[in-house]
Amino acid sequence: MNQKGVAITGMGIISSIGKTIEENRDALIAGKHGISRIENFATKQKDHIWVGEIKLSNEALAEQLALPAGHNFTRTSLLGLYAAKAAVQSAGIQDLGTARTGLISSTSVGGMDYTERYFYDYLQHNDQHRYITTHDAGDSTQHIADYLGIHDLVTTISTACSSAANAIMMGARLIKSGRLDRVIVGGTDALSKFTINGFKTLMILTDDLCQPFDEERRGLNLGEAAAYLVLESEELLLAEKRTPLAYLRGYGNANDAFHQTASSENGEGAFLAMQQALQVAALAPSAIDYVNAHGTATPNNDLSEGYALLRVFNDAVPMFSSTKAFTGHTLAAAAAIEAVYSVIALQEQVVFPNLHFKTPMQAFHLLPETETTHKPLQHVLSNSFGFGGNCSTLIFSKA
């Protein structure tokens, strides 16, 4: 495999700041977030929390995708298909059957946005039985694969908030090992009452706009999104005469097994993941120009990630910011949308602002970028850390 890495030839995304790559790019550069009150479903938390909600109904999504009446696509499936279809179109692929093609999708919510809605009605209403099987995490993946016509390899990854990073990493390894020529990789998650109530029980939701890496941070905003990338081997890239958008140069995964929902105090898992990604990429820490941080704005995560960054980069931590203040934390989709944002950063040569930052953290002297900054970028590192200590890092390089 070429030292440049695995080629990225297409991307698709839908988030609270845009339904296209261009809309997301423009919002990021303009510093315009998509955090709002919940509108798409009823919940007791409707007037108490802020979320990154996509203002598009399930009916509108199904219509845009030309799905037949009586389908059983949950919102997670609808968002995922929307983004995956856009990624394939972005790559200019007319026929996915021309090469060995796989789909690796990730989700944590799965179909629970529908199954929680109809749980008590299944015994009385036969027409709702079609949603019973949609609860499974693999249901959305299979729906996307069937719609796109992908059969060579179809699988699902669910490792909480690092899910999509692990999907991207697995896709790259399948290409590097020669098992597949092309892999559609990414993740999708919809907002649901279950996740909102769950995170509220964990006491890590803020009732205001989240403030990553701020001393006064009080928790995260949840969000929903989907994003997919098309990874292709160098051989296929040349054979089909496609131009890469960027390269996936490095990747790493580590699990410090510290706690079910908390990161270790010294950021051991994050440190090991970043270290491994740099080794795979054959890059020194000094080669990284920008870090798209996990940056959830919870007291624990930002402290842990900050220490990990200092351990990897010492006193020369690159420019960094968290884009979760734009979109909310989109769980299994987070690493996928932030992979897209990393590629956009390389294409536009821009570092995105860390919104709502006011007060530096007292534990260490680390200051995120608070303004949109244009500068030369060659390598961008993106962090994604999941519950249970599952930490993953991706490194993207300019084409």
N, C-alpha and C positions, 0 to 999 in steps of 0.2 A: 504494500500500500504506500502511495506517495506520502512523503513526510509532511505535506501540507495538511493531511488528514482526510476525513470523509467529506465529500462535497454536499453542500445544501443547495438544492436547485429550485425549491418552491416553498412557500409559506402561506398559511391561512390562519386567520384569527377572528374571534368575536369576543368583545369584552365590554365593560361598562363605559369605556372611553372610545369605542368605535367598532363598527362592523366590518371594517376592511383594514388592511395593512396601512393604507394611507391615512385613514381617520385616526388610528392609534398613533402613528408617527406624529401627526400634526398636534394631537392633544399632548403628547409627551414633551414635544419641543416648546409648546405654548404654556406648559405648566398647568394644564386644565384637567382636574380630576373628575371622576365619574361617580363619586360617593353621594348617595341620596337616601331617602326613606324607602321602605319596601312598598311596592305597588302591585306586584303580580300575584300575590296570594295573601290570604288572611292569616294573621298571627297576632298574639297578644303583645309581641315586641315591636309591632309596626311603628309606634310613635316614640320608641325608646332607644333604638339603635340605628346606626348608619351602615349601609351596605353598598357594595359595588354591583348594582343590579342592572341587567341588560333590559332596556325598555322596549321589549319586543315580546309579544305573547306567543304561547305555544302554537296557537292557530296560525299566526302570521308566519312563524318559522316553517310549519308544515306546508303552508301554501307556497312559500318561496322554494321549498325543496320538492314541490309537486308530489307529495305523498298521497296515497289513496285514502279514501274515507275508511274508518274502522282500523287504522294502523295502531300499533301499540308502542310507538316511539315516545319515551319519556323526555323530559326537558334536557336531561343529560345527553341522551342520544341525539336529540335535535341540534343542540349546540355543537356536539362533536362532529356530526355529519356536515353541518354548515361549514365548519372550519376545515375539515379534512378535504371536502370537495373543493374549497377555495385553494387549498395548498396544491392539489393535483393540477388544477387549472393554471395556477401561478407558474408551475413548472413547464407548462405547455405540453403536457403528456396527453396524447390522444387515445392511447391504448396501453393500459397497465399490463396487458398480457405479453408485451414484447420482451419482457425480462422477468427474472425470478423476483417477485415482489411480495413483501410482507407488510403487515400492519401490527404495530405494537401501540396499544392505547392504554391510558391509565385513568382511573377514577377512584374516588373514595366515597362519594355520595351514592354512586350507582343510580338505581331507579327509585330511590326512596322518596323522591319528591312526588312520585305518583303512588307508590305502595302505601305511604303514610296517609295519603288522601282517601284511599279506598279500603283500607285494612278492615274496617268494621262492616263494610258492605258486601264483601265477597260471598258470604253465605246466602244473601238475599237477592243479589243481582248477578245473574250469569254473564251479562254483557261486560262485566268488569273483570272476569276471570283472565282475560288476555293480559292484564297488568301484573298478575302474580309472578310470572317468570321474569319480569323486567327488573326485579329487585337486585338480582345477581349482578356483580360488577362486570362480568363478561358480556352481558346482554347488549350494552351500548356498543362495545367493540364489534360484536357479530353483526349488529345492524349496519354499522359503518362499512364493514368488510363486504357484506352482501350487496349493499347499494353501489359500492365502487367496483365490485367484481374482483376482490382480492382473495386468493385461495391458497397461495404457496405456504404462508405461515400467518396465523392470526392468534394473538395472545394478549392478555391483559396483565398489567402490573398495578398493584395497590400497596404502596409503602407510604401512605399518608402524604405529607406535603412534598416529599422528594420523588413521588411516583413518576411524573413526566420526565424528570432528569434521568431516572433509571431506565425509562422506556427509550429515551434518546441514546443513552449509553449502550443499551442492549442492541439497538438497531445498528449502531456503528460497529459493534463487535461482530455482528452477523455478517456485515459487509466485509470487514477486514479479514474475517476467517474464510471468505469465499462461499459462504452458505447461501447468501442472497445478493442480488445486484442492486436492489432498491428497497428501501423500507420507509413507510409512512409512519412517523413517530409523533407522539404528543399526548395530550390529555384533555379531559372535559369534566366539569363538575357544575351542577346547578345548585342554587340556593334551596334549602329546604328547612322546614320547621325543626326537624330532628337535629340538624347540624347547628342551627342558631341556638336552640335550647341547650344543646350539648356544650357548646363553647361558653355560653352564659354560665352554665353550671361550673365550668372550670375557672370562672371568674377572670377570663382573659379577653373579654370583649369590652371595648370602651364605648361610652355613650356620647362620644364626640368624634371628631376626625382624628385618625391615628397619627402619631408623631414618631416615626422611626428614628432611633438613635438619639432621642431627646431625653434629657434628665427627667422631664415631667411626663414621659410616656405612661399611658395607663392601660394599653391593650390594643388589640387589632380591630379592624373592620373586616367582616367577611365579604366575599364577593363570588360571582359566578363568571365563568369564561370557558373558552375552548381554544386551543391552538395546536396546529400540526405543522411539521416540517417534512420535506421530502429529502431523504438522504440517498445518495447514489455513489456507486464506485467510480473511480477515475476512468476505468475502462468503459463503463456505460456512458459516462459523461462525454467522452471523446466519440464514442460510436454514434450517439444520438445528437451530437453537436449542440449540447446545452451549455449555457454560461452559468457558472456557480455564483450564488449570492454571497457565500462565505464558506468557510470550512469549519467543521467540528474537529478541533486539533487535539484536545485532551479531555479526559474524564476520570473521575474517581468516586468511589463509594466506600464508606466506613460506618460501622455502628459501634458507638461506645457503650450501648446497653446501660446507660446511666439511670434512666427513669422512663416511665411510660409516657409522660407528656412534657418532661422538662429536658433542656439541654444541660450537659455537664458544665460546671462552673468555669473550667479552663478551656472549654470548647474542643475537647479531645477529638471527637468525631469529625467536627468541621475542619480542624487542623489536618487530620489524616487524609480527609477527602481532597482538600486543596493540594496537599503535598503530593498525593497520588496523581491527580490531574496534571500537575506540572511535570511530573516524571514521564507520564504517557506522552505529553506534548513535547517533551525534550526542551523545556523552556526554564530559564531561571526566573525566580520571583520578580526580578527587576524588569522582565519583558512585559509584564501585565500593565496595561495602560488604564484600565477602568474595571472596577468590581461592581457588578450588579448584585448587591447584597440580598440575603434572604430577608433581613430587616422587617420582622413582623410587627415591631413596636410594642412587643410585650417586654416587661422588665427582664425576664430571664433570657430570652433569645438574643436581644441586642447586646447584653452584657457578655454572654457566651461567645457570640460571633465576633464581637470586638476583640476579645482576648485571643481568639483563634487567628484573626487577621494580623494582630501584632506578633504572634508566634511565627507566622509564615513570612511576613514582610519586614519584621523588626521595626525600625524607626522610619521605614520608607513605604508605608501603606499607600497604594495608588489612590487616585481619586475614586470615591465610591458613593453610592446612593442606593436607596431602596425605592422601587417603583410601586410598592404595595399601597402607598398613600394615594396613588392614582386609581387603582382598580379594586382595592381591598385584597385580602388574602383569599385566593381562589383555590386553595387546597391542592388536589391532585393536578389541577391545570396550571398551577403557579409556575412551575419550572418551564412549562411549554410556552406560556405567554412571555416569560422573561427570557427564554431562548430567542424568541422572535425579537424582543426588544434589544437584545444583545447584538443581533445581526443588523437591526436598524441603526444602532449606535455606530457600528462599523461602516455601514453604507453612508450614513450622513456625517460621520466623524464628529459625534456629539455625545456629551455626557449629560444625562437627564437629571433634573433637580430632585432633591430629597424634600418633598413638600412638608410644610407645617413645622419645620425644625426651628427651635428658638433657643433652647438652653443646652449647652454642652454637657455631656455626661461627666460626673465627678470622678468615676473610677479610672479613666484614662483620657488622654488628650487625642481624641479622634473626632474630626469634624467632617460630616458628609457634605457633598456639594449641594448648595441651596439654589443655585442659578443654572439655567441651561448654558452649558459651556461647550464651545466648539474648539476642538483640538485634534491633532493627529492621533488616530487609534489604529493599532495593529492587532492587538490581542485583548479580548474582553473575557473576564472570568465571572461566571454566574453561580451563585450558591443556592442550594435548596436543602433544607433540613426538616426531616419528618419526625412525628411522634415515634417513640420507641428508640430514638437515637439514630435513625437511618439518615445519614448525611451524604449528600452527593454534590459534586462540583463539575461543571462543564467549562471548557475553554473554547472560545470561538475566535477564528482568525480571519483577517481581511482577505478577500479573494484577490 
